[in-house]
């Protein structure tokens, strides 16, 4: 059975249970003189030297090691060269030990094993080299021998490798352009307080470290066609290490000197860019872009990509490219769906590198299509580059030990895969993208060999990122299916709950930036500088908490987020507001004392905001802006107006200048107790008192008017002729009655006809207001007033038995001419102009009597 292609193969021990039972690792059953023996045979291929430079021989070198007590004689190695392969799928089946693992022999060679276990087999291939083009053939290496003197066993151990046979001359146009992308990334390690989580990064950039070897392999290949995708978080951490820095450990925070390796590493990146190499920015923190899109956290995605561009631009001492569609994105593991590509396009990206398994070849296609396709988004066209996952796996994860030599067996499999892509459709110009995994650990020598193969072989050539995206002939949109994103890819993402929680903490950090970086609070420190030194370290750490590195290391991401969350909570709790539980108001206006506290080491700008559940009953200034000095308290008094009596809860909250709540400690509730009457109650009371006074006044006025009527005398000169039984106007006036001890109101004199003036018209007869009064023809039937002796003392009743001498019914003889005052039988009420009592009957001799003190 074939061993995984491209290996320095190690054959597992062979276990035989009977002469007719096949063992593992390609051992076949055969006659054996001793059943049940355990035999281990280990086959290793150390070099595969293809024909070239005038040679027509394929050389295979390696070693065979036997273990166990059984005797193996006639030990040797046989090499068989199989027929040319026709497709990548066939090649992969052979490499995996499936169909075609034992190809028909087109050429063969045998070699003996020396006493040290080494061997070298030369296979002549002159007759197999094609006149044009190239071929990929499998090579099977087998160990043969006799176990304990038994029959010859030709499959004690086997493995399979490959060889590329190429014509002496291949046209440049038939060579496949290969874009190589090498990511320089590391798990985020920079905390918000400037400490590193560990000191692993110092080892990675030191001589022999993983990151150092990657960059060194690119530089030593003497090509600038490789595109370096640099993690901005890595750049910031190395910048921090360029001076004295500290890293956290369980036992404390040891301090180390500046890292010269960090300085050198950053300079190597700059030097590569200066020589024309392509350096592009990965997202800051290497965030899990699809997870951010699916959690609807597009603001975090925007911050990640924009900050990443800024950091790399500062590293290269170049301005950030502002041209739309000029950026290249390489999401972690090449995972991106249509929504992610749309989001990247909206943020200025024109090229996105994805895993080729998300852009499969169209159905029925028998060759590998070009890696370049075009996808339409809401903001324009985006070029998708499909990174070949098989090639990337062969480079980053070769089987066995790789020494990085030109004849390394692992290189043979890579060469066969790359050559097969060209051989499938030599007349079609197609792009191949070789993008290494994020944290690939390959030696500089191995990467250099890979890059040499890509740039110098007869079936491939290197191409830069710019040329790969600009060449329209490389587009294969019709040869590939639309971008797909299955459940398996989505299952790798960070959980949405985790993403949302990190974003919630990041929102709090933005609020603190507004508190501690206002121009009025920090006049000596520019706002941009303040945000970069105070707020951004926390924001950046939280963004790195969304790194795709935590897909398989949740504990690492949680640790970073918790540290940043602790820093946020510490700053939040440093801003506090303290108020009395109860404040009493004894008038409509009072003051509520409030204490503001800033225990942080930065000045803070806050807005004190009061709110009540009943704004109609309690009114106050709703916003007061204050600057709190670092480490100090500030007591203020807030005026409030109470519209009514009662107890009202007042919420006091500290906010930023743009209206965001600072935190739970920056709020308090005060109960305001007011004993003042409200405006409505006062209005009701005043109104009631006013009505009462008005009623009293009206009653008083009426009483005064009634008294005026009772005390005044009727006019003595009203128009009209004399009444019956009275002298006319030419006769002498009757003598005025003498009234003792009684003052009367002056009466208005009316002009009379006898004086020559125009007399007043006679008023209509007055109504009978007193129908119960006797003494006239209208009252004969009134039993209560006809001569009743009980009425003799009533001065108000004229006529009857005792009315002739009533005190108030005597009249002045001068009024005999007034028809309204005649003493006739009609005792109707005086006219409307009269203010006195009705006159006494005509001819009455009664005179007014003095009024007694009791009013009678």
BAMAR-90729 format. One record per residue (C-alpha): residue in one letter; x, y, z. Coordinates in steps of 0.05 Angstrom, whole numbers, padded with zeros to 5 digits, always signed. Example, Ala and Ser with C-alpha at 12.3 -4.5 7.8 and 13.67 -1.06 7.14 Angstrom:
2
A+00246-00090+00156;S+00273-00021+00143;
//
This chain:
856
X+00000+00000+00000;X+00026+00069-00016;X+00048+00117+00038;X+00024+00189+00040;X+00058+00225-00016;X+00118+00268-00008;X+00143+00234+00055;X+00206+00212+00086;X+00168+00149+00101;X+00169+00110+00165;X+00139+00040+00157;X+00102+00015+00218;X+00120-00054+00246;X+00093-00113+00206;X+00054-00164+00246;X+00043-00233+00217;X-00008-00280+00247;X-00006-00335+00194;X+00029-00349+00128;X-00034-00328+00090;X-00051-00264+00129;X-00031-00195+00104;X+00001-00147+00152;X+00000-00072+00156;X+00039-00021+00116;X+00033-00057+00050;X+00060-00124+00073;X+00031-00182+00036;X+00022-00252+00058;X+00071-00304+00036;X+00097-00370+00057;X+00133-00366+00122;X+00172-00420+00157;X+00152-00395+00224;X+00082-00372+00238;X+00070-00323+00294;X+00136-00288+00292;X+00139-00212+00299;X+00181-00174+00249;X+00191-00099+00242;X+00218-00068+00178;X+00228+00007+00172;X+00238+00038+00103;X+00260+00110+00095;X+00271+00148+00030;X+00319+00206+00041;X+00329+00232-00030;X+00291+00233-00095;X+00335+00261-00151;X+00296+00271-00215;X+00331+00270-00282;X+00359+00336-00305;X+00421+00375-00323;X+00437+00323-00376;X+00421+00263-00333;X+00368+00212-00353;X+00369+00173-00288;X+00321+00176-00230;X+00358+00163-00165;X+00324+00139-00102;X+00365+00137-00037;X+00345+00115+00032;X+00354+00064+00088;X+00324-00001+00114;X+00324-00019+00187;X+00301-00087+00214;X+00282-00103+00285;X+00262-00167+00319;X+00290-00236+00329;X+00274-00266+00261;X+00329-00274+00210;X+00320-00236+00145;X+00365-00256+00087;X+00370-00231+00016;X+00348-00161+00038;X+00341-00113-00020;X+00301-00055-00050;X+00262-00053-00115;X+00239+00012-00148;X+00183+00011-00200;X+00164+00070-00243;X+00090+00071-00261;X+00050+00098-00319;X+00037+00172-00326;X-00020+00199-00285;X-00076+00239-00319;X-00109+00278-00263;X-00099+00306-00194;X-00153+00261-00166;X-00115+00200-00192;X-00051+00227-00163;X-00083+00236-00095;X-00112+00166-00095;X-00044+00137-00110;X-00012+00179-00056;X-00064+00155-00006;X-00051+00082-00023;X-00115+00071-00062;X-00126+00050-00133;X-00062+00053-00173;X-00018+00045-00112;X+00016-00013-00147;X+00025+00014-00217;X+00047-00028-00276;X+00121-00022-00282;X+00146+00021-00339;X+00217+00019-00312;X+00249-00015-00253;X+00313-00022-00214;X+00339-00062-00156;X+00389-00045-00102;X+00421-00083-00046;X+00422-00059+00025;X+00491-00047+00053;X+00511-00068+00124;X+00490+00000+00151;X+00421-00008+00120;X+00431+00044+00065;X+00413+00036-00008;X+00414+00075-00074;X+00373+00055-00134;X+00381+00085-00203;X+00324+00079-00252;X+00338+00096-00325;X+00283+00140-00353;X+00313+00164-00419;X+00260+00129-00460;X+00204+00157-00416;X+00221+00231-00421;X+00169+00265-00465;X+00189+00303-00527;X+00144+00360-00507;X+00105+00378-00446;X+00113+00339-00382;X+00089+00276-00346;X+00078+00258-00273;X+00092+00186-00255;X+00086+00148-00189;X+00148+00114-00161;X+00139+00054-00115;X+00196+00032-00069;X+00192-00038-00038;X+00235-00078+00010;X+00245-00152-00009;X+00277-00209+00030;X+00269-00278+00060;X+00245-00284+00131;X+00275-00343+00169;X+00296-00376+00105;X+00226-00377+00075;X+00202-00355+00007;X+00222-00288-00021;X+00174-00233+00005;X+00173-00174-00042;X+00130-00129+00004;X+00163-00127+00071;X+00153-00052+00068;X+00131-00004+00013;X+00122+00070+00000;X+00103+00114-00059;X+00133+00179-00084;X+00130+00215-00151;X+00173+00242-00206;X+00162+00296-00258;X+00190+00282-00326;X+00194+00344-00369;X+00215+00359-00440;X+00281+00397-00446;X+00246+00460-00467;X+00178+00484-00444;X+00148+00549-00469;X+00141+00603-00418;X+00068+00611-00437;X+00055+00540-00414;X+00081+00552-00345;X+00029+00562-00291;X+00034+00629-00254;X+00035+00618-00179;X+00020+00671-00128;X+00051+00655-00060;X+00021+00686+00003;X+00058+00680+00069;X+00021+00705+00131;X+00064+00732+00187;X+00017+00725+00245;X+00017+00703+00317;X-00035+00694+00371;X-00051+00761+00403;X-00010+00772+00466;X-00014+00847+00481;X-00058+00867+00539;X-00092+00933+00551;X-00043+00951+00607;X+00017+00943+00560;X+00039+00876+00587;X+00048+00814+00544;X+00012+00751+00564;X+00078+00712+00558;X+00146+00717+00526;X+00135+00667+00470;X+00138+00721+00418;X+00210+00736+00436;X+00227+00664+00418;X+00188+00666+00353;X+00227+00726+00325;X+00294+00703+00350;X+00342+00664+00306;X+00310+00596+00291;X+00242+00618+00315;X+00179+00604+00274;X+00166+00675+00251;X+00239+00688+00238;X+00245+00626+00194;X+00185+00645+00152;X+00210+00715+00137;X+00280+00691+00127;X+00258+00638+00077;X+00223+00692+00036;X+00282+00739+00037;X+00333+00685+00020;X+00293+00663-00041;X+00312+00729-00074;X+00243+00739-00101;X+00194+00796-00090;X+00135+00759-00119;X+00114+00734-00050;X+00059+00772-00016;X+00068+00781+00059;X+00004+00786+00099;X+00026+00819+00164;X-00015+00817+00228;X-00020+00888+00257;X-00025+00860+00327;X+00042+00826+00318;X+00072+00893+00295;X+00046+00929+00357;X+00071+00875+00404;X+00140+00877+00372;X+00141+00952+00375;X+00126+00946+00449;X+00183+00897+00456;X+00232+00945+00422;X+00238+00981+00489;X+00236+00953+00560;X+00174+00912+00567;X+00141+00866+00617;X+00102+00802+00610;X+00054+00768+00657;X+00070+00703+00692;X+00035+00665+00747;X+00090+00686+00795;X+00091+00760+00778;X+00110+00809+00724;X+00183+00801+00707;X+00215+00857+00668;X+00263+00843+00611;X+00308+00887+00569;X+00289+00911+00500;X+00288+00857+00447;X+00338+00870+00392;X+00307+00812+00354;X+00240+00849+00353;X+00274+00911+00325;X+00310+00870+00271;X+00247+00833+00252;X+00208+00897+00239;X+00266+00923+00199;X+00266+00860+00156;X+00193+00872+00138;X+00208+00944+00119;X+00268+00923+00077;X+00227+00873+00038;X+00175+00926+00022;X+00230+00975+00001;X+00256+00923-00048;X+00189+00920-00082;X+00157+00863-00045;X+00083+00864-00030;X+00063+00875+00043;X-00011+00879+00060;X-00048+00883+00125;X-00087+00827+00157;X-00147+00849+00199;X-00126+00877+00266;X-00125+00821+00316;X-00136+00773+00258;X-00210+00776+00276;X-00259+00722+00257;X-00291+00762+00201;X-00349+00714+00185;X-00367+00709+00259;X-00371+00785+00264;X-00416+00789+00203;X-00462+00734+00227;X-00467+00766+00295;X-00483+00833+00261;X-00423+00866+00292;X-00402+00904+00230;X-00373+00961+00271;X-00321+00914+00300;X-00304+00889+00230;X-00295+00961+00206;X-00251+00979+00265;X-00210+00916+00255;X-00195+00927+00181;X-00185+01002+00186;X-00139+00997+00247;X-00100+00942+00213;X-00088+00986+00152;X-00065+01043+00196;X-00015+01002+00235;X+00018+00972+00174;X+00020+01040+00139;X+00057+01068+00200;X+00105+01008+00199;X+00122+01019+00126;X+00123+01094+00135;X+00073+01102+00079;X+00004+01134+00078;X-00057+01090+00080;X-00081+01075+00011;X-00147+01112+00002;X-00164+01085-00067;X-00228+01045-00064;X-00218+00971-00076;X-00143+00974-00067;X-00139+00930-00005;X-00129+00855-00001;X-00162+00812+00052;X-00140+00744+00073;X-00189+00718+00125;X-00164+00666+00174;X-00165+00595+00144;X-00191+00627+00080;X-00263+00625+00107;X-00311+00677+00081;X-00382+00675+00056;X-00419+00723+00010;X-00440+00767+00069;X-00367+00774+00091;X-00344+00791+00022;X-00398+00844+00017;X-00377+00874+00083;X-00304+00875+00062;X-00322+00907-00004;X-00361+00961+00033;X-00298+00976+00074;X-00251+00986+00014;X-00228+00916-00004;X-00222+00895-00077;X-00189+00827-00068;X-00207+00771-00021;X-00167+00707-00014;X-00210+00647+00004;X-00202+00572+00009;X-00212+00538-00058;X-00261+00489-00027;X-00309+00548-00022;X-00302+00560-00097;X-00305+00489-00126;X-00294+00475-00200;X-00356+00474-00243;X-00388+00406-00252;X-00357+00364-00306;X-00292+00403-00309;X-00232+00356-00316;X-00177+00405-00299;X-00162+00454-00243;X-00191+00522-00263;X-00156+00587-00252;X-00159+00613-00180;X-00185+00682-00200;X-00259+00695-00203;X-00303+00758-00199;X-00360+00768-00151;X-00411+00824-00153;X-00426+00860-00088;X-00470+00918-00067;X-00410+00965-00073;X-00376+00938-00135;X-00337+00880-00164;X-00291+00840-00119;X-00236+00793-00143;X-00237+00727-00106;X-00173+00686-00105;X-00181+00612-00090;X-00122+00587-00049;X-00104+00514-00065;X-00112+00477+00001;X-00075+00415-00023;X-00012+00453-00041;X-00015+00493+00024;X-00020+00428+00063;X+00040+00398+00028;X+00083+00458+00045;X+00060+00471+00116;X+00049+00399+00138;X+00096+00352+00103;X+00101+00281+00127;X+00166+00262+00160;X+00227+00305+00172;X+00241+00358+00120;X+00313+00380+00111;X+00298+00431+00058;X+00344+00402+00005;X+00329+00402-00069;X+00322+00326-00067;X+00277+00323-00006;X+00224+00269-00017;X+00170+00316+00009;X+00187+00363-00048;X+00173+00308-00099;X+00100+00306-00080;X+00093+00382-00083;X+00127+00383-00151;X+00081+00328-00176;X+00018+00365-00153;X+00040+00431-00184;X+00063+00398-00249;X-00003+00360-00254;X-00042+00425-00252;X-00002+00449-00313;X-00005+00382-00349;X-00081+00378-00344;X-00091+00438-00390;X-00024+00464-00416;X-00056+00510-00466;X-00098+00547-00414;X-00066+00602-00374;X-00090+00592-00303;X-00071+00623-00237;X-00052+00581-00176;X-00052+00612-00107;X-00007+00581-00054;X-00028+00612+00013;X+00004+00583+00075;X-00038+00571+00137;X-00038+00625+00191;X+00011+00594+00239;X+00052+00551+00191;X+00117+00527+00221;X+00166+00514+00165;X+00240+00522+00162;X+00272+00576+00121;X+00307+00524+00078;X+00243+00487+00063;X+00206+00550+00044;X+00264+00572+00002;X+00262+00506-00036;X+00187+00513-00048;X+00196+00583-00074;X+00253+00562-00119;X+00210+00508-00148;X+00153+00557-00161;X+00197+00608-00195;X+00248+00564-00233;X+00213+00500-00253;X+00193+00484-00325;X+00119+00481-00306;X+00109+00543-00261;X+00130+00614-00251;X+00121+00665-00196;X+00072+00723-00201;X+00060+00782-00156;X-00006+00799-00122;X-00016+00861-00165;X-00005+00824-00230;X-00049+00766-00208;X-00108+00812-00196;X-00097+00857-00256;X-00091+00803-00310;X-00161+00793-00339;X-00138+00730-00376;X-00133+00694-00309;X-00206+00703-00292;X-00245+00637-00287;X-00312+00660-00262;X-00348+00612-00310;X-00304+00553-00291;X-00319+00557-00216;X-00384+00552-00177;X-00410+00610-00136;X-00381+00622-00067;X-00407+00569-00019;X-00404+00566+00057;X-00427+00502+00089;X-00444+00483+00159;X-00374+00455+00171;X-00343+00523+00157;X-00394+00559+00200;X-00383+00510+00257;X-00311+00536+00262;X-00332+00607+00278;X-00331+00640+00346;X-00399+00633+00380;X-00445+00692+00369;X-00458+00698+00444;X-00384+00707+00457;X-00378+00759+00402;X-00437+00799+00429;X-00410+00798+00500;X-00343+00825+00477;X-00377+00879+00437;X-00418+00899+00498;X-00354+00910+00538;X-00324+00948+00479;X-00384+00995+00481;X-00369+01011+00554;X-00297+01026+00536;X-00320+01077+00484;X-00363+01111+00537;X-00302+01117+00582;X-00264+01149+00525;X-00316+01203+00521;X-00310+01214+00597;X-00235+01219+00602;X-00217+01251+00536;X-00258+01315+00531;X-00221+01377+00510;X-00244+01417+00571;X-00218+01363+00618;X-00151+01353+00584;X-00131+01419+00552;X-00057+01402+00553;X-00069+01335+00518;X-00097+01332+00448;X-00161+01292+00442;X-00131+01245+00390;X-00070+01232+00433;X-00114+01221+00494;X-00157+01170+00458;X-00096+01134+00431;X-00063+01127+00499;X-00123+01118+00544;X-00181+01088+00506;X-00151+01051+00447;X-00108+01001+00486;X-00172+00973+00517;X-00210+00974+00451;X-00152+00939+00416;X-00147+00885+00468;X-00222+00871+00462;X-00216+00868+00387;X-00160+00816+00394;X-00209+00778+00438;X-00248+00766+00373;X-00188+00735+00338;X-00196+00672+00297;X-00139+00644+00337;X-00189+00630+00393;X-00230+00583+00350;X-00189+00527+00379;X-00164+00562+00441;X-00224+00592+00477;X-00186+00599+00542;X-00134+00645+00510;X-00187+00692+00483;X-00227+00692+00547;X-00166+00711+00587;X-00152+00772+00545;X-00225+00795+00547;X-00229+00787+00622;X-00167+00829+00632;X-00195+00885+00589;X-00263+00879+00622;X-00230+00887+00690;X-00197+00951+00666;X-00263+00978+00641;X-00299+00962+00706;X-00244+00995+00747;X-00252+01060+00708;X-00327+01056+00711;X-00329+01047+00786;X-00281+01106+00796;X-00336+01154+00775;X-00390+01156+00829;X-00448+01199+00851;X-00471+01201+00923;X-00536+01234+00947;X-00576+01236+01012;X-00631+01186+01018;X-00682+01239+01036;X-00684+01314+01023;X-00738+01358+01055;X-00765+01421+01021;X-00803+01470+01065;X-00819+01518+01009;X-00833+01514+00935;X-00758+01518+00918;X-00700+01482+00950;X-00632+01450+00937;X-00613+01377+00931;X-00540+01365+00952;X-00501+01315+00909;X-00429+01292+00916;X-00391+01272+00853;X-00328+01230+00861;X-00271+01215+00813;X-00222+01165+00843;X-00185+01153+00778;X-00119+01185+00759;X-00149+01222+00700;X-00194+01283+00698;X-00265+01267+00677;X-00321+01306+00644;X-00390+01286+00665;X-00461+01311+00657;X-00506+01308+00718;X-00576+01291+00696;X-00638+01292+00741;X-00702+01258+00724;X-00767+01249+00763;X-00824+01202+00753;X-00872+01261+00759;X-00843+01320+00720;X-00908+01358+00731;X-00898+01362+00806;X-00822+01370+00811;X-00781+01414+00765;X-00706+01422+00763;X-00649+01436+00716;X-00643+01371+00677;X-00568+01375+00658;X-00507+01403+00692;X-00437+01393+00662;X-00379+01386+00710;X-00304+01371+00704;X-00281+01325+00760;X-00208+01330+00777;X-00169+01265+00785;X-00174+01236+00855;X-00222+01290+00881;X-00294+01299+00901;X-00341+01354+00880;X-00404+01373+00918;X-00458+01410+00882;X-00528+01433+00899;X-00583+01427+00848;X-00643+01473+00853;X-00711+01440+00848;X-00781+01470+00847;X-00838+01431+00880;X-00907+01444+00851;X-00944+01407+00906;X-00934+01371+00972;X-00912+01299+00974;X-00851+01253+00967;X-00820+01245+00898;X-00763+01199+00876;X-00709+01236+00837;X-00659+01195+00797;X-00590+01226+00791;X-00546+01198+00736;X-00478+01216+00708;X-00473+01215+00633;X-00423+01232+00579;X-00430+01296+00540;X-00464+01257+00485;X-00516+01228+00531;X-00489+01158+00547;X-00495+01128+00616;X-00427+01119+00649;X-00441+01059+00694;X-00480+01031+00752;X-00438+01068+00804;X-00452+01135+00769;X-00525+01137+00790;X-00565+01148+00853;X-00637+01158+00876;X-00659+01213+00924;X-00728+01220+00956;X-00750+01293+00957;X-00804+01308+01010;X-00842+01373+01000;X-00892+01405+01048;X-00911+01464+01003;X-00980+01470+00974;X-00985+01464+00901;X-01008+01518+00853;X-01075+01485+00842;X-01089+01479+00917;X-01070+01552+00927;X-01115+01573+00870;X-01173+01535+00897;X-01164+01565+00967;X-01156+01636+00941;X-01216+01627+00896;X-01259+01601+00953;X-01239+01660+00998;X-01253+01708+00942;X-01323+01680+00931;X-01336+01685+01006;X-01314+01758+01009;X-01356+01773+00947;X-01417+01742+00980;X-01406+01782+01044;X-01396+01846+01004;X-01460+01835+00963;X-01499+01821+01026;X-01472+01885+01058;X-01489+01926+00998;X-01560+01899+00997;X-01568+01914+01071;X-01544+01985+01062;X-01592+01994+01005;X-01649+01966+01046;X-01632+02014+01103;X-01630+02071+01055;X-01699+02054+01031;X-01726+02049+01103;X-01695+02115+01125;X-01706+02159+01064;X-01771+02201+01048;X-01805+02200+00980;X-01796+02261+00935;X-01842+02320+00951;X-01847+02347+00881;X-01864+02295+00830;X-01901+02315+00767;X-01976+02309+00766;X-02038+02344+00795;X-02062+02342+00866;X-02093+02280+00892;X-02165+02274+00913;X-02185+02318+00971;X-02121+02359+00965;X-02113+02433+00948;X-02088+02452+00880;X-02020+02481+00866;X-02045+02552+00875;X-02065+02544+00946;X-02020+02554+01004;X-01977+02494+01022;X-01996+02452+01080;X-01954+02462+01140;X-01896+02412+01146;X-01904+02362+01200;X-01857+02366+01258;X-01815+02304+01267;X-01777+02300+01331;X-01710+02266+01336;X-01710+02236+01266;X-01662+02254+01211;X-01683+02240+01141;X-01641+02234+01078;X-01645+02294+01031;X-01694+02279+00976;X-01686+02301+00904;X-01734+02355+00882;X-01770+02342+00818;X-01797+02400+00775;X-01871+02412+00778;X-01918+02437+00725;X-01937+02497+00767;X-01866+02523+00767;X-01867+02529+00692;X-01824+02468+00679;X-01843+02409+00638;X-01876+02360+00684;X-01853+02288+00685;X-01902+02242+00653;X-01944+02206+00702;X-01917+02136+00715;X-01961+02076+00706;X-01999+02053+00766;X-01954+02014+00812;X-01968+01941+00823;X-02003+01920+00886;X-01943+01894+00926;X-01982+01887+00990;X-02047+01853+00975;X-02055+01834+01047;X-02061+01907+01071;X-02133+01930+01089;X-02162+01999+01083;X-02176+02001+01009;X-02225+01970+00962;X-02173+01915+00944;X-02167+01890+01015;X-02236+01884+01044;X-02232+01810+01051;X-02166+01806+01087;X-02183+01784+01157;X-02113+01796+01181;X-02114+01870+01168;X-02186+01893+01177;X-02187+01930+01243;X-02147+01877+01278;X-02128+01907+01345;X-02063+01866+01343;X-02038+01910+01286;X-02050+01977+01322;X-01976+01979+01341;X-01948+01964+01272;X-01925+02029+01242;X-01917+01997+01174;X-01990+01982+01162;X-02037+02041+01143;X-02112+02037+01148;X-02152+01990+01189;X-02171+02001+01261;X-02105+02026+01286;X-02068+02047+01223;X-02092+02119+01223;X-02042+02139+01276;X-01982+02097+01251;X-01916+02128+01262;X-01891+02120+01190;X-01956+02137+01154;X-01962+02211+01171;X-01946+02252+01109;X-01928+02322+01092;X-01988+02363+01071;X-01945+02391+01016;X-01946+02325+00980;X-02022+02326+00971;X-02013+02342+00898;X-01972+02278+00886;X-02021+02228+00859;X-01975+02172+00880;X-01979+02193+00952;X-02054+02208+00957;X-02087+02179+01018;X-02142+02148+00976;X-02165+02077+00982;X-02110+02051+00934;X-02049+02040+00977;X-02005+02016+00920;X-01929+02016+00927;X-01892+02080+00911;X-01864+02087+00840;X-01795+02067+00818;X-01766+02135+00833;X-01788+02132+00906;X-01736+02112+00959;X-01784+02119+01019;X-01844+02083+01047;X-01915+02086+01019;X-01952+02151+01039;X-02006+02155+01093;X-02078+02156+01070;X-02105+02222+01046;X-02135+02265+01100;X-02098+02228+01155;X-02080+02272+01214;X-02032+02222+01242;X-01965+02252+01258;X-01898+02215+01261;X-01882+02188+01329;X-01814+02183+01361;X-01778+02117+01350;X-01764+02077+01412;X-01694+02054+01426;X-01713+01982+01413;X-01735+02001+01343;X-01810+01999+01353;
//
